[in-house]
Amino acid sequence: MSRQALFATAERLLPAITLGLLLAAIFTEQPRAMSYFGLNLLLSLAIPIMFATLAQMMIIAINDLDLSIGSYVSLVACIGSTLLTSQPWLGALALVCGIALYAAVGALIEWRRLPSIVVTLGLSFVWLGLAVTLLPTPGGKAPAWLSGSMRAQPAFAPLPIYFAAVLSLVGWLVVSRSSFGVILRGAGGNARSVARAGWSLLGIRMAVYGMAGLLGTISGLCLLGLTTSGDANLASRYTLVSIASVILGGGSFIGGRVFPVGAVLGAMTLTLAASFLTFMRINADWQIGAQGFILVAVLALRAMLSRGREAA
Amino acid sequence: MTNIRNRLGSLPWVWSFVGAFATWLVTLVVSAGQGGGQVLTAALTFSAFTVLVSLGQMLVITSGPGNVDLSIPSVIALSSAVSMLVMNEQGAMIVPGILAAVAAGAAVGLANYGLIRVLRIPPIIATLSSSLITTSVAITIGRGLKIKPPDAFANLVTGKIAGVPLLAILALLAAIAIAIVLERTVYGRTVSAIGQSRRVARLADLRVEWTRLLTYVASAGLAGLTGALIAGFAGGNSLDQGEEYLLLTIAVVVIGGTSVAGGRASVPGIWGAALFMFLIVTMLNASGIPPGLRMLFTGLIIIAVIAIGGGEKALR
């Protein structure tokens, strides 16, 4: 293998290597974590973050950015802990409306050629307002089937591992192997040529935002299943975490370069980073900072690898 | 008529003032003409903070597509703590305290640029990473700090001249200074040039990287100054004082008519949009509707303003 290819491979494998190193560090410090229950405990909160990350990845693939995903996930959790429990049909209808609204926002952005960053910023207030109206104080109760299924203990590996594997596979099939994926990445790389080839950019953007809404909905339901009660600010940090996970996974903001497998690994890495210092028994004040340091460290490594590739 | 529309079209900031004025009128109607003056004073005071931080955000956004400073809230948390620590309730330490706050901000700005340059990562990720670290530093030094601002400082930031808050005058002077810098200095022209096309700016032998460095330092430095002022105004520092400014600064910059795609700044619009955003919240508060619906309407108004006023090629 040429040196250039070596560097390129290392760059592609970086998300997996980072996750491996982080796990190894945790296992060395706390060998008991290296068990079915330990892993489940460490990674269960990564499940909703993986879905939110994939939602963000869809949006980033077409050069947009979604600053509302965190508050949308919170809203879904609020709907889930109130309407979905008391009036299941109304709750389900509300969730479908949410997805439709997402698609409509995609249409608005394309139609008026608006900057997604500002529209989704306004949208985040809309979601938050709806969530606060629905559930003014934290509470409510998740439907029993939801919390029950998130407590499932499948054979061989804990639930988060299955989720990660299935999401990676499906994400890879859809984004990297399907014709929809080609159009998606094409719209991010060169929207004009995709339009010239006869595709409706309006349709693409609506589909992408609709899918992001669907993934956000699943994220909210999974999160609710884990926490069993809702809160209008439950997932507000997901917005920035999801962006960071996509980038950590090798994606870039422009050009339709996104990697679903990397994004899933990035989401797991950032989740672990948060609990990493707890295991290291270092001051809790630095938990937020630890995520920052890990982000910087991984991106520094990637910069070194890509410079090495260019020099080789 | 088309002539007027064309001329208004070239002055995108006019709309933010029209919106602010209309909102103020509605507030007066809702509150039956009570306290229109107090609302205005409050609007000027709180908009002053928003304007100071948004001016920095505007410089960053103008310097090109994808440039945005997400570290502002963490810088405010850090610098308000730093300013209170340095002042330590002593009137003689007011100026060193403010300078320390600005320096703390500038240091974060320098780190932001360093990450962007050395790691070659998008500014969003760079400023996000550094804001996570800055937040932890702010928590470490600022938690449980119960230092009050010196009386002289507290009086200064809450003071008024002829009914106009001193803070508003400061923010107005800052806006004028930034407008002059943007229009009349090589640095200012370079910021716009980079925003329009970094490649062309580089080919024209402009000092692209130096200008970007200054821009990130200026943004975080202004946030640092604002942090000290907020701590003085609120009677001490707290870690969540900057939280609202993450989204607010971006909204104010864009509603004010600055292009998100970079290369076109609008300083007057910062004032108009800051007043507009404050008055909307005041109007919704005065109308007595519940907090959830207030947020819902705020969001819808932001989207409506952008959808009606926008229409340029989206970059993000």
Boltz contact constraints between the chains, C-beta under 6 A:
constraints:
  - contact:
      token1: [A, 65]
      token2: [B, 316]
      max_distance: 6.0
  - contact:
      token1: [A, 112]
      token2: [B, 307]
      max_distance: 6.0
  - contact:
      token1: [A, 112]
      token2: [B, 310]
      max_distance: 6.0
  - contact:
      token1: [A, 112]
      token2: [B, 311]
      max_distance: 6.0
  - contact:
      token1: [A, 113]
      token2: [B, 311]
      max_distance: 6.0
  - contact:
      token1: [A, 113]
      token2: [B, 313]
      max_distance: 6.0
  - contact:
      token1: [A, 113]
      token2: [B, 314]
      max_distance: 6.0
  - contact:
      token1: [A, 114]
      token2: [B, 306]
      max_distance: 6.0
  - contact:
      token1: [A, 114]
      token2: [B, 310]
      max_distance: 6.0
  - contact:
      token1: [A, 114]
      token2: [B, 314]
      max_distance: 6.0
  - contact:
      token1: [A, 115]
      token2: [B, 260]
      max_distance: 6.0
  - contact:
      token1: [A, 115]
      token2: [B, 314]
      max_distance: 6.0
  - contact:
      token1: [A, 115]
      token2: [B, 316]
      max_distance: 6.0
  - contact:
      token1: [A, 116]
      token2: [B, 316]
      max_distance: 6.0
  - contact:
      token1: [A, 117]
      token2: [B, 316]
      max_distance: 6.0
  - contact:
      token1: [A, 118]
      token2: [B, 254]
      max_distance: 6.0
  - contact:
      token1: [A, 118]
      token2: [B, 306]
      max_distance: 6.0
  - contact:
      token1: [A, 119]
      token2: [B, 303]
      max_distance: 6.0
  - contact:
      token1: [A, 121]
      token2: [B, 247]
      max_distance: 6.0
  - contact:
      token1: [A, 121]
      token2: [B, 251]
      max_distance: 6.0
  - contact:
      token1: [A, 122]
      token2: [B, 299]
      max_distance: 6.0
  - contact:
      token1: [A, 122]
      token2: [B, 302]
      max_distance: 6.0
  - contact:
      token1: [A, 122]
      token2: [B, 303]
      max_distance: 6.0
  - contact:
      token1: [A, 125]
      token2: [B, 295]
      max_distance: 6.0
  - contact:
      token1: [A, 125]
      token2: [B, 298]
      max_distance: 6.0
  - contact:
      token1: [A, 125]
      token2: [B, 299]
      max_distance: 6.0
  - contact:
      token1: [A, 126]
      token2: [B, 296]
      max_distance: 6.0
  - contact:
      token1: [A, 126]
      token2: [B, 299]
      max_distance: 6.0
  - contact:
      token1: [A, 128]
      token2: [B, 295]
      max_distance: 6.0
  - contact:
      token1: [A, 129]
      token2: [B, 292]
      max_distance: 6.0
  - contact:
      token1: [A, 129]
      token2: [B, 295]
      max_distance: 6.0
  - contact:
      token1: [A, 129]
      token2: [B, 296]
      max_distance: 6.0
  - contact:
      token1: [A, 132]
      token2: [B, 291]
      max_distance: 6.0
  - contact:
      token1: [A, 132]
      token2: [B, 292]
      max_distance: 6.0
  - contact:
      token1: [A, 133]
      token2: [B, 292]
      max_distance: 6.0
  - contact:
      token1: [A, 240]
      token2: [B, 128]
      max_distance: 6.0
  - contact:
      token1: [A, 247]
      token2: [B, 125]
      max_distance: 6.0
  - contact:
      token1: [A, 253]
      token2: [B, 122]
      max_distance: 6.0
  - contact:
      token1: [A, 285]
      token2: [B, 136]
      max_distance: 6.0
  - contact:
      token1: [A, 285]
      token2: [B, 139]
      max_distance: 6.0
  - contact:
      token1: [A, 285]
      token2: [B, 140]
      max_distance: 6.0
  - contact:
      token1: [A, 286]
      token2: [B, 136]
      max_distance: 6.0
  - contact:
      token1: [A, 288]
      token2: [B, 132]
      max_distance: 6.0
  - contact:
      token1: [A, 288]
      token2: [B, 135]
      max_distance: 6.0
  - contact:
      token1: [A, 288]
      token2: [B, 136]
      max_distance: 6.0
  - contact:
      token1: [A, 289]
      token2: [B, 132]
      max_distance: 6.0
  - contact:
      token1: [A, 289]
      token2: [B, 133]
      max_distance: 6.0
  - contact:
      token1: [A, 289]
      token2: [B, 136]
      max_distance: 6.0
  - contact:
      token1: [A, 291]
      token2: [B, 132]
      max_distance: 6.0
  - contact:
      token1: [A, 292]
      token2: [B, 129]
      max_distance: 6.0
  - contact:
      token1: [A, 292]
      token2: [B, 132]
      max_distance: 6.0
  - contact:
      token1: [A, 292]
      token2: [B, 133]
      max_distance: 6.0
  - contact:
      token1: [A, 295]
      token2: [B, 129]
      max_distance: 6.0
  - contact:
      token1: [A, 296]
      token2: [B, 129]
      max_distance: 6.0
  - contact:
      token1: [A, 299]
      token2: [B, 119]
      max_distance: 6.0
  - contact:
      token1: [A, 299]
      token2: [B, 121]
      max_distance: 6.0
  - contact:
      token1: [A, 300]
      token2: [B, 119]
      max_distance: 6.0
  - contact:
      token1: [A, 303]
      token2: [B, 119]
      max_distance: 6.0
  - contact:
      token1: [A, 303]
      token2: [B, 120]
      max_distance: 6.0
